[in-house]
């Protein structure tokens, strides 16, 4: 298992295309200037030992040196053994609405991004609980099984979008039914389901029946409402630019509104609570308090331990390539000239 201490240094790799482009511009300028000075045949006589390949090689070696330096600064670590640890916590599943109505921008930047922000902040507050993620629209689909790896959970969370599921509409009952099969530990009695949604439901009341099934399985159901009562249109975007607003079959602009009543009813039937997601900080605090009131259950979890730094190998490679770049001249090497590997003609 590899762990990165300072992943932000990887952004330095974005400078590499600019460096290559700058090198090509410089190369073009040098050739253009040389042509103004003399014709190609005369230049080969004046500088017969100059190698075009060595110039490219110097750039490659320099970039390899910088790559090693960046990787060294990021400090990769490798877990040397797997160990089993005892942890106490709650099994939490987040069912996140990814229907088209979640694109409404009555809550900035939109309902879906707000939902992801809330869940991400909740994960930041957890210590030893296990978490899973479900995405749902007209149907529900598992995204992340129950795990203690919060970094992976946040990564999966970022990939959620309204194109994830092809089915149209919103069926909260499908998310609840899937959640009842999601908890993999039969001995874990403290099970919590958070439904994050704007409350739009096209399941004709089936969600309430599904809650009864969840309660029978020992699941407490909380709901987090994301959206405004006054509602907002659903933008249809292309390349981040609004092309039009979604319309119904009669050509009228669709206005999607927060249906807090259905979410409150689901939470009440599920022995949980309804939480207003308008204010991220306040919502996270309420959820934290609710989780603290739930008894923890002990479970076993496997995790890598004894992580060892590997930065020294990358820094060593970086120093080697950078020193090599300093002593690597752009002239042809004598023994390479004799081998003529690159089909470089010798001009007298």
C-alpha positions in Angstrom: 0.0 0.0 0.0 1.4 3.4 -1.0 0.7 6.6 0.9 1.7 10.1 -0.3 2.6 12.7 2.3 2.4 15.8 0.2 0.4 15.1 -3.0 0.1 18.8 -3.7 3.7 18.7 -5.2 2.3 16.7 -8.1 0.8 19.9 -9.5 4.4 20.8 -10.4 4.1 18.3 -13.2 1.8 20.7 -14.9 4.8 22.9 -15.6 6.4 20.2 -17.8 4.3 20.9 -21.0 5.3 24.5 -20.7 8.9 23.6 -20.4 8.8 21.4 -23.5 6.9 24.2 -25.4 9.5 26.7 -24.3 12.3 24.3 -25.5 10.7 23.9 -28.9 10.3 27.7 -29.3 13.9 28.2 -28.3 15.0 25.5 -30.8 13.0 27.1 -33.6 14.5 30.6 -32.8 18.0 29.1 -32.8 17.6 27.5 -36.1 16.0 30.6 -37.6 18.9 32.7 -36.4 21.5 30.2 -37.7 19.9 30.3 -41.1 20.1 34.0 -41.2 23.8 33.7 -40.3 24.7 31.0 -42.8 23.3 28.3 -45.0 23.0 24.7 -43.6 26.0 23.3 -45.4 28.3 26.1 -44.1 27.0 25.6 -40.5 27.8 21.9 -40.6 31.4 22.8 -41.6 31.7 25.5 -38.9 30.2 23.2 -36.1 30.7 19.6 -37.3 30.5 18.2 -33.8 27.2 19.6 -32.9 24.5 17.0 -32.2 20.8 17.6 -32.4 20.1 14.3 -30.6 22.2 15.3 -27.5 20.2 18.5 -27.2 17.0 16.5 -26.9 18.7 14.1 -24.6 19.7 16.9 -22.2 16.1 18.0 -22.0 14.9 14.5 -21.2 17.5 14.0 -18.5 16.7 17.4 -17.0 12.9 16.5 -16.9 13.8 13.2 -15.3 15.8 15.0 -12.7 12.9 17.3 -11.9 10.5 14.4 -11.8 12.7 12.7 -9.2 12.8 15.9 -7.2 9.0 16.3 -7.2 8.4 12.7 -6.2 11.0 13.1 -3.4 9.2 16.2 -2.1 5.8 14.3 -2.3 7.4 11.6 -0.1 5.8 8.3 -1.1 5.5 5.8 1.7 5.1 2.0 1.5 3.2 0.0 4.1 5.4 -3.0 5.0 2.8 -5.2 6.7 -0.9 -5.7 7.2 -2.3 -5.8 10.7 -5.7 -6.3 12.3 -6.9 -3.6 14.7 -9.9 -3.3 16.9 -12.1 -0.3 16.3 -15.4 1.0 17.7 -17.8 2.8 15.5 -21.0 2.9 13.5 -21.8 1.6 10.0 -22.9 4.6 8.0 -24.2 4.6 4.4 -24.8 7.8 2.4 -27.5 7.5 -0.3 -26.9 10.6 -2.5 -29.5 11.8 -5.0 -27.9 12.2 -8.5 -31.1 13.0 -10.4 -31.2 15.9 -12.8 -33.1 18.1 -10.3 -29.9 18.1 -8.2 -28.4 20.4 -10.8 -30.7 23.3 -9.7 -28.7 26.2 -8.4 -30.9 27.5 -5.7 -28.0 26.5 -3.4 -24.6 27.4 -4.7 -23.0 26.0 -6.7 -25.8 23.5 -7.1 -27.6 20.9 -5.0 -25.4 18.0 -6.0 -22.1 19.8 -5.3 -23.6 21.0 -2.0 -24.5 17.4 -1.1 -21.0 16.2 -1.9 -19.6 19.0 0.2 -21.7 18.1 3.2 -20.9 14.4 3.0 -17.2 15.2 2.6 -17.2 17.4 5.7 -19.0 14.6 7.6 -16.3 12.2 6.6 -13.7 14.6 7.9 -15.3 14.5 11.3 -15.3 10.7 11.6 -12.7 8.7 13.5 -13.4 5.0 13.5 -16.8 4.5 11.8 -17.2 2.6 8.6 -18.8 4.2 5.6 -20.4 3.3 2.3 -21.9 5.3 -0.6 -25.0 4.7 -2.8 -26.0 6.8 -5.7 -29.7 6.9 -6.8 -32.0 8.5 -9.3 -34.8 6.4 -10.9 -32.8 3.4 -9.6 -30.1 2.9 -7.0 -26.5 1.7 -7.6 -23.7 0.9 -5.2 -20.7 3.1 -5.4 -18.5 2.2 -2.5 -18.9 -0.8 -0.2 -18.6 -0.5 3.6 -15.0 0.6 4.3 -12.8 2.5 6.8 -10.7 4.1 4.0 -11.9 7.7 4.1 -9.5 8.9 1.4 -11.0 6.4 -1.1 -14.5 7.4 0.0 -13.9 11.0 -0.7 -12.4 10.1 -4.1 -15.5 8.2 -5.1 -17.6 11.0 -3.8 -16.0 13.5 -6.2 -16.9 11.3 -9.2 -20.6 11.4 -8.5 -22.6 13.2 -11.2 -26.1 13.3 -12.7 -24.9 11.3 -15.8 -23.9 8.3 -13.5 -27.3 6.6 -13.9 -29.3 6.4 -17.1 -32.7 6.1 -15.4 -34.8 9.2 -15.1 -36.8 10.4 -12.1 -36.1 9.9 -8.4 -37.0 6.8 -6.4 -36.0 7.1 -2.8 -37.4 3.7 -2.1 -34.8 2.1 -4.4 -32.0 3.7 -2.3 -33.5 2.5 1.0 -34.0 -1.1 -0.3 -30.4 -1.2 -1.6 -29.1 0.1 1.8 -30.8 -2.7 3.7 -28.5 -5.1 1.8 -25.4 -2.9 2.2 -24.3 -3.6 5.7 -21.9 -6.6 5.5 -21.4 -7.3 9.2 -24.4 -9.1 10.8 -23.1 -8.4 14.3 -23.0 -4.7 13.7 -26.3 -3.5 15.2 -25.6 0.2 15.0 -26.5 1.0 11.3 -27.2 4.5 10.0 -28.5 5.6 6.6 -28.3 9.2 5.5 -30.4 10.1 2.5 -29.1 13.3 0.9 -31.8 14.7 -1.5 -34.0 17.5 -2.5 -37.0 15.3 -1.6 -38.4 14.9 -5.1 -39.8 11.4 -5.2 -41.6 9.6 -8.0 -42.1 6.3 -6.2 -45.7 7.1 -5.3 -45.3 6.7 -1.5 -43.2 3.5 -1.7 -40.4 5.2 0.2 -42.4 5.1 3.4 -42.9 1.3 3.0 -39.2 0.9 2.3 -38.4 2.7 5.6 -40.4 0.1 7.6 -38.2 -2.6 6.0 -35.0 -0.7 6.9 -36.2 -0.3 10.6 -36.8 -4.0 10.8 -33.1 -4.5 9.7 -32.0 -2.2 12.6 -31.2 0.8 10.4 -31.8 4.3 11.6 -32.7 6.6 8.7 -31.7 10.3 8.7 -32.5 12.7 5.8 -30.6 15.8 4.7 -32.6 18.2 2.6 -30.7 20.2 0.0 -32.6 22.9 -1.9 -35.0 25.8 -1.3 -38.8 25.9 -0.9 -39.2 28.5 -3.6 -37.4 26.2 -6.1 -35.3 26.9 -9.2 -35.1 25.8 -12.8 -32.8 23.0 -14.0 -30.0 24.3 -16.3 -28.9 22.3 -19.2 -25.2 23.0 -19.7 -22.5 22.3 -22.3 -18.9 22.9 -21.5 -20.0 24.7 -18.3 -22.2 27.2 -20.2 -26.0 27.2 -19.8 -27.6 26.3 -23.2 -31.2 26.2 -22.0 -33.5 25.5 -19.0 -35.1 22.1 -18.8 -38.8 22.1 -20.0 -41.7 19.7 -19.6 -43.7 18.0 -22.4 -45.8 21.2 -22.8 -42.7 23.4 -23.3 -42.9 25.0 -19.8 -39.8 25.6 -17.8 -39.5 22.9 -15.0 -39.2 24.4 -11.5 -37.9 21.9 -8.9 -38.5 22.6 -5.3 -37.3 21.2 -2.0 -39.9 18.7 -0.6 -38.9 18.8 3.0 -42.2 17.1 4.1 -41.5 13.7 2.6 -37.9 13.8 4.0 -39.2 14.6 7.4 -41.7 11.8 7.2 -39.1 9.3 6.1 -36.7 10.4 9.0 -39.6 10.2 11.6 -40.5 6.7 10.4 -36.9 5.7 10.4 -36.2 6.7 14.0 -33.8 9.4 12.7 -34.1 13.1 12.2 -34.4 15.6 9.3 -31.5 18.0 8.8 -31.6 21.2 6.8 -28.6 21.1 4.5 -28.7 24.9 3.6 -25.8 25.7 6.0 -23.0 23.2 5.7 -21.4 23.9 9.0 -24.6 23.7 10.9 -25.7 20.5 9.1 -22.4 18.8 9.9 -22.6 19.8 13.5 -26.1 18.4 13.9 -25.0 15.1 12.2 -22.0 14.9 14.5 -24.2 15.3 17.5 -26.6 12.6 16.3 -23.8 10.1 15.7 -22.2 10.8 19.1 -25.5 9.7 20.7 -25.4 6.3 19.0 -23.6 3.5 20.8 -20.5 2.2 19.1 -19.9 -1.4 18.3 -16.5 -3.0 18.2 -15.3 -4.5 15.0 -12.1 -5.7 13.3 -10.5 -3.9 10.5 -7.3 -4.7 8.5 -5.0 -1.9 7.6 -1.4 -1.4 6.5 1.1 -0.3 9.1 4.8 0.5 9.5 4.9 3.0 6.6 8.5 3.7 5.5 9.7 6.8 3.7 10.9 6.3 0.1 11.8 10.0 -0.7 15.6 9.3 -0.5 15.5 7.0 -3.6 13.8 9.7 -5.7 16.0 12.5 -4.5 19.0 10.3 -5.2 17.8 9.7 -8.8 17.1 13.4 -9.1 20.6 14.4 -8.1 22.0 11.8 -10.5 20.1 13.1 -13.5 20.7 16.8 -12.7 24.4 16.2 -12.4 24.3 14.2 -15.6 22.6 17.1 -17.3 25.3 19.5 -16.2 28.1 17.4 -17.7 26.2 16.2 -20.8 27.4 18.4 -23.6 25.6 19.1 -26.9 28.5 17.9 -28.9 28.8 14.6 -30.6 30.6 11.9 -28.6 33.6 10.4 -30.4 32.7 6.8 -29.9 29.1 7.5 -30.8 30.4 9.3 -33.9 32.2 6.1 -34.9 29.1 3.9 -34.2 26.9 6.4 -36.1 23.8 5.2 -34.3 21.7 8.1 -35.3 22.9 8.2 -38.9 24.7 11.5 -38.5 26.8 12.2 -41.6 30.3 13.3 -41.1 31.2 16.4 -43.1 34.8 17.3 -43.8 
